[in-house]
Amino acid sequence: SSNKEIEIKKINNLLKHRGPDDDGFYNDEDISLAFNRLSILDLENGNQPIKRNHIISIFNGEIYNFKEIRNELEDSGFKFKTNSDAEIIPAAFLKWGINCISKFTGMFAISIYDLKEKKLYLIRDRVGIKPLYYSQFNGLLVFSSEILGIINHTAFKRSVNFNALASYLSFRYP
């Protein structure tokens, strides 16, 4: 809906400091995705979300071995339009499924949405260097690279979780 699209653009604007160089959006009846870009690799062509066939991906971070993966994908017949590490993600997912993640070396947080299967995958690098926050409320799954992207959603209700507060005060951990 247009309200969902307005909401995601408003939240994305709050996170502009994470990537002031460009932004990108995808919206349909099931999902809304937004991205702020800090240009590091392929300054002119690396905007996201990236859609390849029925796979849409958003990626924060860096895949150090993307050139090797890209070469392997090209050997399998995939063609690429950019020199961005982000572009290999949906192609790798199409070729290897979720197991493509085992090939990636780097620091990253990735969202992969399969339009056919209506499945969303949220993935972090093995060490967890890149942030990925998520929450469920009002039948929604909301995720972001910052907690601001969640708590500023209009459906998010700010309230105290007294069980967590008691645990924190008693044991100094949540």
PEVENFEN-V361394 format. One record per helix or strand of 2 or more residues. SS is the DSSP state (H for helix, E for strand). FROM is the first residue (numbers start at 1). TO is the last residue. If there is no record, write none. Layout:
SS,FROM,TO + SS,FROM,TO
This chain:
H,2,14 + H,16,18 + E,22,27 + E,32,37 + E,50,52 + E,55,63 + H,66,75 + H,87,103 + E,106,114 + E,119,124 + E,133,137 + E,140,144 + H,148,151 + H,162,171
